[in-house]
């Protein structure tokens, strides 16, 4: 089992963020997880919010062991070829400590504020599917080409290859059983989802069945969930035990 600390890079100075991530590393956490937003998601009024991928690159230089990821990178914000190039750079800067987590994005008002298109759910899931194929292809193949409905690349080569072969561990955040879970079952090295233990257990069983149908060993897919530490200790412990069992 791996335990990461989610500490979003908002409403604090960058020096304070570094202090917290170093504390997590010294305390033995396996990973630090930020978020992929450009404005604070919590609290009142404007506040600090640092871009996710450049934050990971900076943290790579001030840490030595802890793994670095965003929970999760929104597919709408960047062309997948740029995500692949950034991921490779961070993987080298961190000496192979990047966790590359992707999702279909969700917060429409942020897109509107920043002038970024926010298509409907089905279209965003199509974008995510195409992005996964492009990122994997660019991490492993010279002269890679892809022509999708949303993204294209043509005879593209990225060097160097990632430190982690064939690519950094690829996470897909998925809850929907019709589109998102099948994509995770086919393509993900790790799956993150949200909900209570019973809901997550049912969804995990569905993921296993879908992985088997896709010809994959279900045990090869890491399962991940978030644990709220703001509750009383006994409640947190009970949730942790239930999530472990799920």
C-alpha positions in Angstrom: 0.0 0.0 0.0 1.2 3.5 -0.8 0.1 6.6 1.1 0.3 10.0 -0.4 -0.5 13.5 0.9 -2.8 15.7 -1.0 -1.8 19.3 -0.5 -3.0 21.6 -3.3 -0.8 24.5 -4.2 -3.3 27.2 -3.4 -3.6 30.0 -0.8 0.0 29.8 0.3 3.4 31.1 -0.8 5.6 28.8 -2.8 8.1 28.7 0.0 5.3 27.4 2.3 4.4 24.7 -0.3 8.0 23.6 -0.4 8.1 23.4 3.4 5.0 21.2 3.5 6.2 18.9 0.7 9.6 18.5 2.4 7.7 17.7 5.6 5.7 15.0 3.9 8.9 13.5 2.5 10.6 13.5 5.9 7.5 12.0 7.5 7.6 9.1 5.1 4.7 9.8 2.7 5.1 8.0 -0.6 3.8 10.9 -2.7 2.7 14.5 -2.9 -0.4 15.3 -4.8 -1.4 18.8 -6.0 -4.2 19.8 -8.3 -4.6 21.1 -11.8 -6.3 24.4 -11.4 -5.4 28.0 -12.0 -7.5 29.7 -9.3 -8.1 28.6 -5.7 -10.9 26.0 -5.4 -11.5 26.8 -1.7 -11.8 29.9 0.5 -13.1 33.3 -0.2 -11.8 35.8 -2.8 -8.6 35.8 -4.9 -5.5 34.0 -3.7 -2.3 32.3 -4.7 -2.6 29.3 -7.0 0.5 27.9 -8.8 0.3 26.0 -12.1 0.6 22.3 -11.6 3.2 20.9 -14.0 5.7 23.7 -13.4 5.1 23.3 -9.7 6.0 19.6 -10.0 9.2 20.5 -11.9 10.2 23.0 -9.2 9.4 20.5 -6.4 11.6 17.9 -8.2 14.6 20.1 -7.5 14.0 20.5 -3.7 13.0 16.9 -2.9 14.8 13.6 -3.3 12.5 10.7 -2.6 8.8 11.6 -2.6 6.8 11.0 -5.8 5.1 13.9 -7.4 1.6 14.0 -9.1 -1.5 16.1 -9.8 -4.9 14.7 -8.8 -5.6 15.0 -11.7 -4.4 16.8 -14.9 -7.4 18.1 -16.8 -7.3 17.0 -20.5 -8.9 20.3 -21.7 -6.1 22.5 -20.6 -3.2 21.4 -22.8 -2.5 19.6 -26.0 -1.4 16.0 -25.2 1.9 16.5 -27.0 2.7 19.3 -24.5 1.7 17.1 -21.6 4.0 14.4 -22.9 6.9 16.8 -23.3 6.3 18.3 -19.8 6.0 14.8 -18.3 9.3 13.7 -19.8 11.0 16.8 -18.5 9.6 16.3 -15.0 10.5 12.6 -15.0 14.1 13.5 -15.7 14.2 16.5 -13.3 12.9 14.2 -10.5 15.0 11.1 -11.5 11.9 9.0 -12.2 9.5 10.2 -9.5 6.6 11.5 -11.7 3.1 10.1 -11.4 1.1 11.1 -14.5 -2.6 11.3 -13.6 -5.2 12.4 -16.2 -8.9 13.1 -16.1 -11.6 14.7 -18.2 -11.7 18.0 -16.2 -14.8 19.2 -14.5 -14.9 22.8 -13.4 -16.7 24.8 -16.1 -16.5 28.3 -14.5 -12.7 28.2 -14.5 -12.7 27.4 -18.2 -15.1 30.2 -18.9 -13.0 32.7 -16.8 -9.8 31.8 -18.6 -11.2 31.5 -22.1 -10.7 27.7 -22.4 -13.4 25.6 -24.2 -15.3 23.3 -22.0 -17.2 20.7 -24.1 -19.8 18.3 -22.8 -18.9 15.2 -20.9 -18.9 12.8 -23.8 -16.6 15.0 -25.9 -14.2 15.5 -22.9 -14.1 11.7 -22.5 -13.3 11.4 -26.2 -10.5 13.9 -25.7 -9.1 11.9 -22.7 -9.1 8.7 -24.7 -7.2 10.4 -27.6 -4.8 12.1 -25.1 -3.9 8.8 -23.5 -3.0 7.3 -26.9 -0.9 10.3 -27.9 1.0 10.6 -24.6 1.8 6.9 -24.6 2.8 7.0 -28.3 5.1 10.0 -27.9 6.8 8.5 -24.8 7.7 5.3 -26.7 7.8 5.8 -30.5 9.8 7.9 -32.9 7.9 9.5 -35.8 4.6 9.0 -34.0 1.4 10.1 -35.8 -2.1 10.3 -34.6 -5.2 11.8 -36.2 -8.2 12.0 -33.9 -11.3 14.1 -33.8 -9.8 16.5 -31.2 -6.0 16.1 -31.3 -3.5 15.4 -34.0 0.3 14.8 -34.1 2.3 14.1 -37.3 5.7 12.3 -37.4 6.5 13.6 -34.0 9.5 12.4 -31.9 10.3 13.4 -28.3 13.7 12.8 -26.8 14.9 11.9 -24.3 12.6 9.0 -23.4 11.2 9.1 -19.9 13.3 7.8 -17.1 10.5 5.4 -16.2 10.0 2.9 -19.0 7.9 2.8 -21.1 6.4 5.9 -19.5 5.6 7.3 -16.1 2.9 5.4 -14.2 -0.4 6.6 -15.9 -3.3 7.3 -13.7 -6.9 7.7 -14.9 -9.6 9.2 -12.7 -12.8 7.5 -13.5 -16.3 7.0 -12.0 -18.6 6.5 -15.0 -19.2 2.9 -15.9 -20.1 3.4 -19.5 -17.0 5.3 -20.8 -14.5 6.3 -18.1 -14.1 2.9 -16.3 -13.6 1.0 -19.6 -10.9 3.4 -20.6 -9.2 3.0 -17.3 -9.5 -0.8 -17.6 -7.8 -0.7 -21.0 -5.1 1.9 -20.5 -4.5 2.8 -16.8 -1.6 1.7 -14.7 -3.5 3.2 -11.7 -7.1 4.2 -11.2 -8.4 6.9 -8.8 -12.0 7.3 -7.9 -14.2 9.0 -5.4 -17.0 7.9 -3.1 -17.7 5.8 0.0 -16.1 2.3 0.6 -19.1 0.3 -0.6 -19.4 2.4 -3.8 -15.7 2.1 -4.5 -15.7 -1.6 -3.9 -18.5 -2.1 -6.5 -16.7 0.2 -8.9 -13.4 -1.7 -8.4 -15.1 -5.0 -9.1 -16.5 -3.6 -12.3 -13.0 -2.3 -13.2 -11.6 -5.8 -12.7 -14.2 -7.4 -14.9 -13.6 -4.8 -17.6 -9.8 -5.3 -17.4 -10.2 -9.1 -17.8 -12.4 -8.5 -20.8 -9.7 -6.3 -22.3 -7.1 -9.1 -21.8 -5.4 -7.5 -18.8 -4.6 -8.8 -15.4 -6.8 -6.7 -13.0 -4.2 -6.9 -10.3 -1.8 -4.9 -12.5 -4.0 -1.8 -12.0 -3.3 0.1 -8.8 -6.5 1.2 -7.0 -6.6 4.6 -5.3 -9.0 6.6 -3.2 -9.0 9.8 -1.1 -9.2 9.7 2.7 -10.5 12.8 4.5 -8.4 13.4 7.6 -10.6 16.2 9.0 -12.9 13.8 10.9 -12.3 12.4 14.4 -9.5 9.8 14.6 -11.8 6.8 15.0 -13.9 7.8 12.0 -10.7 8.2 9.9 -9.4 4.9 11.0 -12.7 3.2 10.2 -12.7 4.8 6.7 -9.1 3.7 6.1 -9.9 0.1 7.1 -13.0 0.1 4.9 -11.1 1.5 1.9 -8.3 -1.0 2.4 -10.8 -3.8 2.3 -12.5 -2.4 -0.8 
